[in-house]
Amino acid sequence: MPASPAGGGGAARFPAGSVVRDRSLSLFGTVWPEIYGTRHLGAVRSLVVAVLVFASALGPGAGGLLLDAGVGQPAQLVALGGYCLMVSVLVVPVTRRLRARTSAVPHREGVPSR
């Protein structure tokens, strides 16, 4: 069997991406009520899922256009990894603010503290 241009693992990347996406949507179901409340949670979730579906449809075409333009898969993966790292760094202040906000909420009897 010939090796893939990216150096193998092509068959493993698709299921791994599905697992990560599905787990993140489950996690959002627990985090989003803390951030947005429950009143408009359906609208927020539907918007995010619509953007995810659009991005998943756009991604292969964009990757193909970059390949046609001479940008190889290793370079694309490095750029995407850098993007993920940048977003992770930018999320730290937001996480701190959310923790401060939830720790300021008074403890209710019978509800475990965080």
Phi and psi restraints in degrees (range 20) as a CNS / XPLOR table:
assign (resid 1 and name C) (resid 2 and name N)
       (resid 2 and name CA) (resid 2 and name C) 1.0 -71.7 20.0 2
assign (resid 2 and name N) (resid 2 and name CA)
       (resid 2 and name C) (resid 3 and name N) 1.0 149.3 20.0 2
assign (resid 2 and name C) (resid 3 and name N)
       (resid 3 and name CA) (resid 3 and name C) 1.0 -74.5 20.0 2
assign (resid 3 and name N) (resid 3 and name CA)
       (resid 3 and name C) (resid 4 and name N) 1.0 147.9 20.0 2
assign (resid 3 and name C) (resid 4 and name N)
       (resid 4 and name CA) (resid 4 and name C) 1.0 -76.5 20.0 2
assign (resid 4 and name N) (resid 4 and name CA)
       (resid 4 and name C) (resid 5 and name N) 1.0 156.5 20.0 2
assign (resid 4 and name C) (resid 5 and name N)
       (resid 5 and name CA) (resid 5 and name C) 1.0 -59.4 20.0 2
assign (resid 5 and name N) (resid 5 and name CA)
       (resid 5 and name C) (resid 6 and name N) 1.0 -27.1 20.0 2
assign (resid 5 and name C) (resid 6 and name N)
       (resid 6 and name CA) (resid 6 and name C) 1.0 -86.4 20.0 2
assign (resid 6 and name N) (resid 6 and name CA)
       (resid 6 and name C) (resid 7 and name N) 1.0 0.8 20.0 2
assign (resid 6 and name C) (resid 7 and name N)
       (resid 7 and name CA) (resid 7 and name C) 1.0 96.4 20.0 2
assign (resid 7 and name N) (resid 7 and name CA)
       (resid 7 and name C) (resid 8 and name N) 1.0 19.1 20.0 2
assign (resid 7 and name C) (resid 8 and name N)
       (resid 8 and name CA) (resid 8 and name C) 1.0 99.8 20.0 2
assign (resid 8 and name N) (resid 8 and name CA)
       (resid 8 and name C) (resid 9 and name N) 1.0 173.5 20.0 2
assign (resid 8 and name C) (resid 9 and name N)
       (resid 9 and name CA) (resid 9 and name C) 1.0 81.9 20.0 2
assign (resid 9 and name N) (resid 9 and name CA)
       (resid 9 and name C) (resid 10 and name N) 1.0 8.0 20.0 2
assign (resid 9 and name C) (resid 10 and name N)
       (resid 10 and name CA) (resid 10 and name C) 1.0 -59.4 20.0 2
assign (resid 10 and name N) (resid 10 and name CA)
       (resid 10 and name C) (resid 11 and name N) 1.0 -41.7 20.0 2
assign (resid 10 and name C) (resid 11 and name N)
       (resid 11 and name CA) (resid 11 and name C) 1.0 -68.5 20.0 2
assign (resid 11 and name N) (resid 11 and name CA)
       (resid 11 and name C) (resid 12 and name N) 1.0 -27.0 20.0 2
assign (resid 11 and name C) (resid 12 and name N)
       (resid 12 and name CA) (resid 12 and name C) 1.0 -82.3 20.0 2
assign (resid 12 and name N) (resid 12 and name CA)
       (resid 12 and name C) (resid 13 and name N) 1.0 -23.1 20.0 2
assign (resid 12 and name C) (resid 13 and name N)
       (resid 13 and name CA) (resid 13 and name C) 1.0 -69.8 20.0 2
assign (resid 13 and name N) (resid 13 and name CA)
       (resid 13 and name C) (resid 14 and name N) 1.0 -38.1 20.0 2
assign (resid 13 and name C) (resid 14 and name N)
       (resid 14 and name CA) (resid 14 and name C) 1.0 -63.7 20.0 2
assign (resid 14 and name N) (resid 14 and name CA)
       (resid 14 and name C) (resid 15 and name N) 1.0 -52.9 20.0 2
assign (resid 14 and name C) (resid 15 and name N)
       (resid 15 and name CA) (resid 15 and name C) 1.0 -62.8 20.0 2
assign (resid 15 and name N) (resid 15 and name CA)
       (resid 15 and name C) (resid 16 and name N) 1.0 -35.6 20.0 2
assign (resid 15 and name C) (resid 16 and name N)
       (resid 16 and name CA) (resid 16 and name C) 1.0 -63.6 20.0 2
assign (resid 16 and name N) (resid 16 and name CA)
       (resid 16 and name C) (resid 17 and name N) 1.0 -40.7 20.0 2
assign (resid 16 and name C) (resid 17 and name N)
       (resid 17 and name CA) (resid 17 and name C) 1.0 -63.9 20.0 2
assign (resid 17 and name N) (resid 17 and name CA)
       (resid 17 and name C) (resid 18 and name N) 1.0 -38.7 20.0 2
assign (resid 17 and name C) (resid 18 and name N)
       (resid 18 and name CA) (resid 18 and name C) 1.0 -65.0 20.0 2
assign (resid 18 and name N) (resid 18 and name CA)
       (resid 18 and name C) (resid 19 and name N) 1.0 -41.3 20.0 2
assign (resid 18 and name C) (resid 19 and name N)
       (resid 19 and name CA) (resid 19 and name C) 1.0 -63.8 20.0 2
assign (resid 19 and name N) (resid 19 and name CA)
       (resid 19 and name C) (resid 20 and name N) 1.0 -45.4 20.0 2
assign (resid 19 and name C) (resid 20 and name N)
       (resid 20 and name CA) (resid 20 and name C) 1.0 -63.1 20.0 2
assign (resid 20 and name N) (resid 20 and name CA)
       (resid 20 and name C) (resid 21 and name N) 1.0 -44.5 20.0 2
assign (resid 20 and name C) (resid 21 and name N)
       (resid 21 and name CA) (resid 21 and name C) 1.0 -63.6 20.0 2
assign (resid 21 and name N) (resid 21 and name CA)
       (resid 21 and name C) (resid 22 and name N) 1.0 -45.7 20.0 2
assign (resid 21 and name C) (resid 22 and name N)
       (resid 22 and name CA) (resid 22 and name C) 1.0 -64.6 20.0 2
assign (resid 22 and name N) (resid 22 and name CA)
       (resid 22 and name C) (resid 23 and name N) 1.0 -40.8 20.0 2
assign (resid 22 and name C) (resid 23 and name N)
       (resid 23 and name CA) (resid 23 and name C) 1.0 -66.6 20.0 2
assign (resid 23 and name N) (resid 23 and name CA)
       (resid 23 and name C) (resid 24 and name N) 1.0 -38.5 20.0 2
assign (resid 23 and name C) (resid 24 and name N)
       (resid 24 and name CA) (resid 24 and name C) 1.0 -66.5 20.0 2
assign (resid 24 and name N) (resid 24 and name CA)
       (resid 24 and name C) (resid 25 and name N) 1.0 -38.2 20.0 2
assign (resid 24 and name C) (resid 25 and name N)
       (resid 25 and name CA) (resid 25 and name C) 1.0 -65.0 20.0 2
assign (resid 25 and name N) (resid 25 and name CA)
       (resid 25 and name C) (resid 26 and name N) 1.0 -36.4 20.0 2
assign (resid 25 and name C) (resid 26 and name N)
       (resid 26 and name CA) (resid 26 and name C) 1.0 -65.5 20.0 2
assign (resid 26 and name N) (resid 26 and name CA)
       (resid 26 and name C) (resid 27 and name N) 1.0 -42.1 20.0 2
assign (resid 26 and name C) (resid 27 and name N)
       (resid 27 and name CA) (resid 27 and name C) 1.0 -64.2 20.0 2
assign (resid 27 and name N) (resid 27 and name CA)
       (resid 27 and name C) (resid 28 and name N) 1.0 -40.0 20.0 2
assign (resid 27 and name C) (resid 28 and name N)
       (resid 28 and name CA) (resid 28 and name C) 1.0 -60.7 20.0 2
assign (resid 28 and name N) (resid 28 and name CA)
       (resid 28 and name C) (resid 29 and name N) 1.0 -31.7 20.0 2
assign (resid 28 and name C) (resid 29 and name N)
       (resid 29 and name CA) (resid 29 and name C) 1.0 -63.6 20.0 2
assign (resid 29 and name N) (resid 29 and name CA)
       (resid 29 and name C) (resid 30 and name N) 1.0 -22.7 20.0 2
assign (resid 29 and name C) (resid 30 and name N)
       (resid 30 and name CA) (resid 30 and name C) 1.0 -97.1 20.0 2
assign (resid 30 and name N) (resid 30 and name CA)
       (resid 30 and name C) (resid 31 and name N) 1.0 -28.2 20.0 2
assign (resid 30 and name C) (resid 31 and name N)
       (resid 31 and name CA) (resid 31 and name C) 1.0 -86.3 20.0 2
assign (resid 31 and name N) (resid 31 and name CA)
       (resid 31 and name C) (resid 32 and name N) 1.0 -41.2 20.0 2
assign (resid 31 and name C) (resid 32 and name N)
       (resid 32 and name CA) (resid 32 and name C) 1.0 -59.7 20.0 2
assign (resid 32 and name N) (resid 32 and name CA)
       (resid 32 and name C) (resid 33 and name N) 1.0 -39.6 20.0 2
assign (resid 32 and name C) (resid 33 and name N)
       (resid 33 and name CA) (resid 33 and name C) 1.0 -60.5 20.0 2
assign (resid 33 and name N) (resid 33 and name CA)
       (resid 33 and name C) (resid 34 and name N) 1.0 -31.7 20.0 2
assign (resid 33 and name C) (resid 34 and name N)
       (resid 34 and name CA) (resid 34 and name C) 1.0 -68.0 20.0 2
assign (resid 34 and name N) (resid 34 and name CA)
       (resid 34 and name C) (resid 35 and name N) 1.0 -35.1 20.0 2
assign (resid 34 and name C) (resid 35 and name N)
       (resid 35 and name CA) (resid 35 and name C) 1.0 -86.4 20.0 2
assign (resid 35 and name N) (resid 35 and name CA)
       (resid 35 and name C) (resid 36 and name N) 1.0 -49.7 20.0 2
assign (resid 35 and name C) (resid 36 and name N)
       (resid 36 and name CA) (resid 36 and name C) 1.0 -102.2 20.0 2
assign (resid 36 and name N) (resid 36 and name CA)
       (resid 36 and name C) (resid 37 and name N) 1.0 -10.4 20.0 2
assign (resid 36 and name C) (resid 37 and name N)
       (resid 37 and name CA) (resid 37 and name C) 1.0 81.5 20.0 2
assign (resid 37 and name N) (resid 37 and name CA)
       (resid 37 and name C) (resid 38 and name N) 1.0 -179.7 20.0 2
assign (resid 37 and name C) (resid 38 and name N)
       (resid 38 and name CA) (resid 38 and name C) 1.0 -101.6 20.0 2
assign (resid 38 and name N) (resid 38 and name CA)
       (resid 38 and name C) (resid 39 and name N) 1.0 -10.4 20.0 2
assign (resid 38 and name C) (resid 39 and name N)
       (resid 39 and name CA) (resid 39 and name C) 1.0 -63.0 20.0 2
assign (resid 39 and name N) (resid 39 and name CA)
       (resid 39 and name C) (resid 40 and name N) 1.0 -45.3 20.0 2
assign (resid 39 and name C) (resid 40 and name N)
       (resid 40 and name CA) (resid 40 and name C) 1.0 -113.5 20.0 2
assign (resid 40 and name N) (resid 40 and name CA)
       (resid 40 and name C) (resid 41 and name N) 1.0 23.5 20.0 2
assign (resid 40 and name C) (resid 41 and name N)
       (resid 41 and name CA) (resid 41 and name C) 1.0 -61.5 20.0 2
assign (resid 41 and name N) (resid 41 and name CA)
       (resid 41 and name C) (resid 42 and name N) 1.0 -38.8 20.0 2
assign (resid 41 and name C) (resid 42 and name N)
       (resid 42 and name CA) (resid 42 and name C) 1.0 -63.6 20.0 2
assign (resid 42 and name N) (resid 42 and name CA)
       (resid 42 and name C) (resid 43 and name N) 1.0 -40.1 20.0 2
assign (resid 42 and name C) (resid 43 and name N)
       (resid 43 and name CA) (resid 43 and name C) 1.0 -67.3 20.0 2
assign (resid 43 and name N) (resid 43 and name CA)
       (resid 43 and name C) (resid 44 and name N) 1.0 -41.4 20.0 2
assign (resid 43 and name C) (resid 44 and name N)
       (resid 44 and name CA) (resid 44 and name C) 1.0 -63.8 20.0 2
assign (resid 44 and name N) (resid 44 and name CA)
       (resid 44 and name C) (resid 45 and name N) 1.0 -47.5 20.0 2
assign (resid 44 and name C) (resid 45 and name N)
       (resid 45 and name CA) (resid 45 and name C) 1.0 -63.4 20.0 2
assign (resid 45 and name N) (resid 45 and name CA)
       (resid 45 and name C) (resid 46 and name N) 1.0 -42.5 20.0 2
assign (resid 45 and name C) (resid 46 and name N)
       (resid 46 and name CA) (resid 46 and name C) 1.0 -65.0 20.0 2
assign (resid 46 and name N) (resid 46 and name CA)
       (resid 46 and name C) (resid 47 and name N) 1.0 -37.5 20.0 2
assign (resid 46 and name C) (resid 47 and name N)
       (resid 47 and name CA) (resid 47 and name C) 1.0 -65.1 20.0 2
assign (resid 47 and name N) (resid 47 and name CA)
       (resid 47 and name C) (resid 48 and name N) 1.0 -45.7 20.0 2
assign (resid 47 and name C) (resid 48 and name N)
       (resid 48 and name CA) (resid 48 and name C) 1.0 -65.1 20.0 2
assign (resid 48 and name N) (resid 48 and name CA)
       (resid 48 and name C) (resid 49 and name N) 1.0 -42.8 20.0 2
assign (resid 48 and name C) (resid 49 and name N)
       (resid 49 and name CA) (resid 49 and name C) 1.0 -65.6 20.0 2
assign (resid 49 and name N) (resid 49 and name CA)
       (resid 49 and name C) (resid 50 and name N) 1.0 -38.0 20.0 2
assign (resid 49 and name C) (resid 50 and name N)
       (resid 50 and name CA) (resid 50 and name C) 1.0 -62.6 20.0 2
assign (resid 50 and name N) (resid 50 and name CA)
       (resid 50 and name C) (resid 51 and name N) 1.0 -41.7 20.0 2
assign (resid 50 and name C) (resid 51 and name N)
       (resid 51 and name CA) (resid 51 and name C) 1.0 -65.6 20.0 2
assign (resid 51 and name N) (resid 51 and name CA)
       (resid 51 and name C) (resid 52 and name N) 1.0 -40.3 20.0 2
assign (resid 51 and name C) (resid 52 and name N)
       (resid 52 and name CA) (resid 52 and name C) 1.0 -62.1 20.0 2
assign (resid 52 and name N) (resid 52 and name CA)
       (resid 52 and name C) (resid 53 and name N) 1.0 -42.4 20.0 2
assign (resid 52 and name C) (resid 53 and name N)
       (resid 53 and name CA) (resid 53 and name C) 1.0 -65.0 20.0 2
assign (resid 53 and name N) (resid 53 and name CA)
       (resid 53 and name C) (resid 54 and name N) 1.0 -44.2 20.0 2
assign (resid 53 and name C) (resid 54 and name N)
       (resid 54 and name CA) (resid 54 and name C) 1.0 -61.8 20.0 2
assign (resid 54 and name N) (resid 54 and name CA)
       (resid 54 and name C) (resid 55 and name N) 1.0 -43.9 20.0 2
assign (resid 54 and name C) (resid 55 and name N)
       (resid 55 and name CA) (resid 55 and name C) 1.0 -66.0 20.0 2
assign (resid 55 and name N) (resid 55 and name CA)
       (resid 55 and name C) (resid 56 and name N) 1.0 -37.9 20.0 2
assign (resid 55 and name C) (resid 56 and name N)
       (resid 56 and name CA) (resid 56 and name C) 1.0 -69.5 20.0 2
assign (resid 56 and name N) (resid 56 and name CA)
       (resid 56 and name C) (resid 57 and name N) 1.0 -27.3 20.0 2
assign (resid 56 and name C) (resid 57 and name N)
       (resid 57 and name CA) (resid 57 and name C) 1.0 -79.2 20.0 2
assign (resid 57 and name N) (resid 57 and name CA)
       (resid 57 and name C) (resid 58 and name N) 1.0 -32.6 20.0 2
assign (resid 57 and name C) (resid 58 and name N)
       (resid 58 and name CA) (resid 58 and name C) 1.0 -78.5 20.0 2
assign (resid 58 and name N) (resid 58 and name CA)
       (resid 58 and name C) (resid 59 and name N) 1.0 -31.9 20.0 2
assign (resid 58 and name C) (resid 59 and name N)
       (resid 59 and name CA) (resid 59 and name C) 1.0 -55.5 20.0 2
assign (resid 59 and name N) (resid 59 and name CA)
       (resid 59 and name C) (resid 60 and name N) 1.0 -51.7 20.0 2
assign (resid 59 and name C) (resid 60 and name N)
       (resid 60 and name CA) (resid 60 and name C) 1.0 -61.6 20.0 2
assign (resid 60 and name N) (resid 60 and name CA)
       (resid 60 and name C) (resid 61 and name N) 1.0 -38.5 20.0 2
assign (resid 60 and name C) (resid 61 and name N)
       (resid 61 and name CA) (resid 61 and name C) 1.0 -66.0 20.0 2
assign (resid 61 and name N) (resid 61 and name CA)
       (resid 61 and name C) (resid 62 and name N) 1.0 -42.3 20.0 2
assign (resid 61 and name C) (resid 62 and name N)
       (resid 62 and name CA) (resid 62 and name C) 1.0 -64.5 20.0 2
assign (resid 62 and name N) (resid 62 and name CA)
       (resid 62 and name C) (resid 63 and name N) 1.0 -41.9 20.0 2
assign (resid 62 and name C) (resid 63 and name N)
       (resid 63 and name CA) (resid 63 and name C) 1.0 -62.5 20.0 2
assign (resid 63 and name N) (resid 63 and name CA)
       (resid 63 and name C) (resid 64 and name N) 1.0 -39.9 20.0 2
assign (resid 63 and name C) (resid 64 and name N)
       (resid 64 and name CA) (resid 64 and name C) 1.0 -65.1 20.0 2
assign (resid 64 and name N) (resid 64 and name CA)
       (resid 64 and name C) (resid 65 and name N) 1.0 -41.2 20.0 2
assign (resid 64 and name C) (resid 65 and name N)
       (resid 65 and name CA) (resid 65 and name C) 1.0 -63.0 20.0 2
assign (resid 65 and name N) (resid 65 and name CA)
       (resid 65 and name C) (resid 66 and name N) 1.0 -39.8 20.0 2
assign (resid 65 and name C) (resid 66 and name N)
       (resid 66 and name CA) (resid 66 and name C) 1.0 -65.5 20.0 2
assign (resid 66 and name N) (resid 66 and name CA)
       (resid 66 and name C) (resid 67 and name N) 1.0 -38.9 20.0 2
assign (resid 66 and name C) (resid 67 and name N)
       (resid 67 and name CA) (resid 67 and name C) 1.0 -63.0 20.0 2
assign (resid 67 and name N) (resid 67 and name CA)
       (resid 67 and name C) (resid 68 and name N) 1.0 -42.3 20.0 2
assign (resid 67 and name C) (resid 68 and name N)
       (resid 68 and name CA) (resid 68 and name C) 1.0 -63.7 20.0 2
assign (resid 68 and name N) (resid 68 and name CA)
       (resid 68 and name C) (resid 69 and name N) 1.0 -30.4 20.0 2
assign (resid 68 and name C) (resid 69 and name N)
       (resid 69 and name CA) (resid 69 and name C) 1.0 -82.6 20.0 2
assign (resid 69 and name N) (resid 69 and name CA)
       (resid 69 and name C) (resid 70 and name N) 1.0 -0.3 20.0 2
assign (resid 69 and name C) (resid 70 and name N)
       (resid 70 and name CA) (resid 70 and name C) 1.0 96.7 20.0 2
assign (resid 70 and name N) (resid 70 and name CA)
       (resid 70 and name C) (resid 71 and name N) 1.0 6.3 20.0 2
assign (resid 70 and name C) (resid 71 and name N)
       (resid 71 and name CA) (resid 71 and name C) 1.0 -90.7 20.0 2
assign (resid 71 and name N) (resid 71 and name CA)
       (resid 71 and name C) (resid 72 and name N) 1.0 110.7 20.0 2
assign (resid 71 and name C) (resid 72 and name N)
       (resid 72 and name CA) (resid 72 and name C) 1.0 -72.6 20.0 2
assign (resid 72 and name N) (resid 72 and name CA)
       (resid 72 and name C) (resid 73 and name N) 1.0 165.7 20.0 2
assign (resid 72 and name C) (resid 73 and name N)
       (resid 73 and name CA) (resid 73 and name C) 1.0 -60.6 20.0 2
assign (resid 73 and name N) (resid 73 and name CA)
       (resid 73 and name C) (resid 74 and name N) 1.0 -40.4 20.0 2
assign (resid 73 and name C) (resid 74 and name N)
       (resid 74 and name CA) (resid 74 and name C) 1.0 -58.8 20.0 2
assign (resid 74 and name N) (resid 74 and name CA)
       (resid 74 and name C) (resid 75 and name N) 1.0 -41.4 20.0 2
assign (resid 74 and name C) (resid 75 and name N)
       (resid 75 and name CA) (resid 75 and name C) 1.0 -66.3 20.0 2
assign (resid 75 and name N) (resid 75 and name CA)
       (resid 75 and name C) (resid 76 and name N) 1.0 -38.6 20.0 2
assign (resid 75 and name C) (resid 76 and name N)
       (resid 76 and name CA) (resid 76 and name C) 1.0 -64.2 20.0 2
assign (resid 76 and name N) (resid 76 and name CA)
       (resid 76 and name C) (resid 77 and name N) 1.0 -41.7 20.0 2
assign (resid 76 and name C) (resid 77 and name N)
       (resid 77 and name CA) (resid 77 and name C) 1.0 -66.6 20.0 2
assign (resid 77 and name N) (resid 77 and name CA)
       (resid 77 and name C) (resid 78 and name N) 1.0 -37.4 20.0 2
assign (resid 77 and name C) (resid 78 and name N)
       (resid 78 and name CA) (resid 78 and name C) 1.0 -64.3 20.0 2
assign (resid 78 and name N) (resid 78 and name CA)
       (resid 78 and name C) (resid 79 and name N) 1.0 -42.6 20.0 2
assign (resid 78 and name C) (resid 79 and name N)
       (resid 79 and name CA) (resid 79 and name C) 1.0 -64.0 20.0 2
assign (resid 79 and name N) (resid 79 and name CA)
       (resid 79 and name C) (resid 80 and name N) 1.0 -43.0 20.0 2
assign (resid 79 and name C) (resid 80 and name N)
       (resid 80 and name CA) (resid 80 and name C) 1.0 -66.5 20.0 2
assign (resid 80 and name N) (resid 80 and name CA)
       (resid 80 and name C) (resid 81 and name N) 1.0 -37.4 20.0 2
assign (resid 80 and name C) (resid 81 and name N)
       (resid 81 and name CA) (resid 81 and name C) 1.0 -63.8 20.0 2
assign (resid 81 and name N) (resid 81 and name CA)
       (resid 81 and name C) (resid 82 and name N) 1.0 -41.2 20.0 2
assign (resid 81 and name C) (resid 82 and name N)
       (resid 82 and name CA) (resid 82 and name C) 1.0 -62.8 20.0 2
assign (resid 82 and name N) (resid 82 and name CA)
       (resid 82 and name C) (resid 83 and name N) 1.0 -39.0 20.0 2
assign (resid 82 and name C) (resid 83 and name N)
       (resid 83 and name CA) (resid 83 and name C) 1.0 -62.0 20.0 2
assign (resid 83 and name N) (resid 83 and name CA)
       (resid 83 and name C) (resid 84 and name N) 1.0 -45.5 20.0 2
assign (resid 83 and name C) (resid 84 and name N)
       (resid 84 and name CA) (resid 84 and name C) 1.0 -62.1 20.0 2
assign (resid 84 and name N) (resid 84 and name CA)
       (resid 84 and name C) (resid 85 and name N) 1.0 -40.8 20.0 2
assign (resid 84 and name C) (resid 85 and name N)
       (resid 85 and name CA) (resid 85 and name C) 1.0 -63.6 20.0 2
assign (resid 85 and name N) (resid 85 and name CA)
       (resid 85 and name C) (resid 86 and name N) 1.0 -43.7 20.0 2
assign (resid 85 and name C) (resid 86 and name N)
       (resid 86 and name CA) (resid 86 and name C) 1.0 -62.1 20.0 2
assign (resid 86 and name N) (resid 86 and name CA)
       (resid 86 and name C) (resid 87 and name N) 1.0 -44.8 20.0 2
assign (resid 86 and name C) (resid 87 and name N)
       (resid 87 and name CA) (resid 87 and name C) 1.0 -64.8 20.0 2
assign (resid 87 and name N) (resid 87 and name CA)
       (resid 87 and name C) (resid 88 and name N) 1.0 -38.0 20.0 2
assign (resid 87 and name C) (resid 88 and name N)
       (resid 88 and name CA) (resid 88 and name C) 1.0 -62.2 20.0 2
assign (resid 88 and name N) (resid 88 and name CA)
       (resid 88 and name C) (resid 89 and name N) 1.0 -40.2 20.0 2
assign (resid 88 and name C) (resid 89 and name N)
       (resid 89 and name CA) (resid 89 and name C) 1.0 -67.7 20.0 2
assign (resid 89 and name N) (resid 89 and name CA)
       (resid 89 and name C) (resid 90 and name N) 1.0 -40.6 20.0 2
assign (resid 89 and name C) (resid 90 and name N)
       (resid 90 and name CA) (resid 90 and name C) 1.0 -69.3 20.0 2
assign (resid 90 and name N) (resid 90 and name CA)
       (resid 90 and name C) (resid 91 and name N) 1.0 -22.0 20.0 2
assign (resid 90 and name C) (resid 91 and name N)
       (resid 91 and name CA) (resid 91 and name C) 1.0 -80.9 20.0 2
assign (resid 91 and name N) (resid 91 and name CA)
       (resid 91 and name C) (resid 92 and name N) 1.0 -17.5 20.0 2
assign (resid 91 and name C) (resid 92 and name N)
       (resid 92 and name CA) (resid 92 and name C) 1.0 -58.3 20.0 2
assign (resid 92 and name N) (resid 92 and name CA)
       (resid 92 and name C) (resid 93 and name N) 1.0 -48.6 20.0 2
assign (resid 92 and name C) (resid 93 and name N)
       (resid 93 and name CA) (resid 93 and name C) 1.0 -62.8 20.0 2
assign (resid 93 and name N) (resid 93 and name CA)
       (resid 93 and name C) (resid 94 and name N) 1.0 -34.9 20.0 2
assign (resid 93 and name C) (resid 94 and name N)
       (resid 94 and name CA) (resid 94 and name C) 1.0 -65.4 20.0 2
assign (resid 94 and name N) (resid 94 and name CA)
       (resid 94 and name C) (resid 95 and name N) 1.0 -42.7 20.0 2
assign (resid 94 and name C) (resid 95 and name N)
       (resid 95 and name CA) (resid 95 and name C) 1.0 -61.8 20.0 2
assign (resid 95 and name N) (resid 95 and name CA)
       (resid 95 and name C) (resid 96 and name N) 1.0 -43.0 20.0 2
assign (resid 95 and name C) (resid 96 and name N)
       (resid 96 and name CA) (resid 96 and name C) 1.0 -62.5 20.0 2
assign (resid 96 and name N) (resid 96 and name CA)
       (resid 96 and name C) (resid 97 and name N) 1.0 -41.4 20.0 2
assign (resid 96 and name C) (resid 97 and name N)
       (resid 97 and name CA) (resid 97 and name C) 1.0 -64.8 20.0 2
assign (resid 97 and name N) (resid 97 and name CA)
       (resid 97 and name C) (resid 98 and name N) 1.0 -41.8 20.0 2
assign (resid 97 and name C) (resid 98 and name N)
       (resid 98 and name CA) (resid 98 and name C) 1.0 -65.3 20.0 2
assign (resid 98 and name N) (resid 98 and name CA)
       (resid 98 and name C) (resid 99 and name N) 1.0 -40.8 20.0 2
assign (resid 98 and name C) (resid 99 and name N)
       (resid 99 and name CA) (resid 99 and name C) 1.0 -62.7 20.0 2
assign (resid 99 and name N) (resid 99 and name CA)
       (resid 99 and name C) (resid 100 and name N) 1.0 -41.8 20.0 2
assign (resid 99 and name C) (resid 100 and name N)
       (resid 100 and name CA) (resid 100 and name C) 1.0 -64.7 20.0 2
assign (resid 100 and name N) (resid 100 and name CA)
       (resid 100 and name C) (resid 101 and name N) 1.0 -39.4 20.0 2
assign (resid 100 and name C) (resid 101 and name N)
       (resid 101 and name CA) (resid 101 and name C) 1.0 -66.6 20.0 2
assign (resid 101 and name N) (resid 101 and name CA)
       (resid 101 and name C) (resid 102 and name N) 1.0 -43.1 20.0 2
assign (resid 101 and name C) (resid 102 and name N)
       (resid 102 and name CA) (resid 102 and name C) 1.0 -75.0 20.0 2
assign (resid 102 and name N) (resid 102 and name CA)
       (resid 102 and name C) (resid 103 and name N) 1.0 -28.2 20.0 2
assign (resid 102 and name C) (resid 103 and name N)
       (resid 103 and name CA) (resid 103 and name C) 1.0 -76.1 20.0 2
assign (resid 103 and name N) (resid 103 and name CA)
       (resid 103 and name C) (resid 104 and name N) 1.0 -19.1 20.0 2
assign (resid 103 and name C) (resid 104 and name N)
       (resid 104 and name CA) (resid 104 and name C) 1.0 -78.8 20.0 2
assign (resid 104 and name N) (resid 104 and name CA)
       (resid 104 and name C) (resid 105 and name N) 1.0 -15.0 20.0 2
assign (resid 104 and name C) (resid 105 and name N)
       (resid 105 and name CA) (resid 105 and name C) 1.0 -72.4 20.0 2
assign (resid 105 and name N) (resid 105 and name CA)
       (resid 105 and name C) (resid 106 and name N) 1.0 128.2 20.0 2
assign (resid 105 and name C) (resid 106 and name N)
       (resid 106 and name CA) (resid 106 and name C) 1.0 -62.8 20.0 2
assign (resid 106 and name N) (resid 106 and name CA)
       (resid 106 and name C) (resid 107 and name N) 1.0 146.9 20.0 2
assign (resid 106 and name C) (resid 107 and name N)
       (resid 107 and name CA) (resid 107 and name C) 1.0 -73.2 20.0 2
assign (resid 107 and name N) (resid 107 and name CA)
       (resid 107 and name C) (resid 108 and name N) 1.0 131.2 20.0 2
assign (resid 107 and name C) (resid 108 and name N)
       (resid 108 and name CA) (resid 108 and name C) 1.0 -99.3 20.0 2
assign (resid 108 and name N) (resid 108 and name CA)
       (resid 108 and name C) (resid 109 and name N) 1.0 145.3 20.0 2
assign (resid 108 and name C) (resid 109 and name N)
       (resid 109 and name CA) (resid 109 and name C) 1.0 -62.3 20.0 2
assign (resid 109 and name N) (resid 109 and name CA)
       (resid 109 and name C) (resid 110 and name N) 1.0 131.7 20.0 2
assign (resid 109 and name C) (resid 110 and name N)
       (resid 110 and name CA) (resid 110 and name C) 1.0 87.5 20.0 2
assign (resid 110 and name N) (resid 110 and name CA)
       (resid 110 and name C) (resid 111 and name N) 1.0 -7.6 20.0 2
assign (resid 110 and name C) (resid 111 and name N)
       (resid 111 and name CA) (resid 111 and name C) 1.0 -107.4 20.0 2
assign (resid 111 and name N) (resid 111 and name CA)
       (resid 111 and name C) (resid 112 and name N) 1.0 120.9 20.0 2
assign (resid 111 and name C) (resid 112 and name N)
       (resid 112 and name CA) (resid 112 and name C) 1.0 -63.0 20.0 2
assign (resid 112 and name N) (resid 112 and name CA)
       (resid 112 and name C) (resid 113 and name N) 1.0 142.4 20.0 2
assign (resid 112 and name C) (resid 113 and name N)
       (resid 113 and name CA) (resid 113 and name C) 1.0 -80.3 20.0 2
assign (resid 113 and name N) (resid 113 and name CA)
       (resid 113 and name C) (resid 114 and name N) 1.0 162.4 20.0 2
